[in-house]
């Protein structure tokens, strides 16, 4: 599970870098950074998460990873 979150964080990092180079607006960058930080916080909470929370996060970030890879 931590590996999945690490992949999502890395993809956000790549997207942020690309958007910065492309001169995107600050609002879009702020959104991407906020989403990346939420993922970092979720990864930090994994050690204390119960099975239900881990299942929820796995579904959420599996979908997010697919979405990021498809974009």
Secondary structure, DSSP 8 states (H G I E B T S, - for coil): -HHHHHHHHHHHHHHHHHHHHHT--HHHHHHHHHHHHHHHHHHHHGGG--HHHHHHHHHHHHHHHHHHHH-
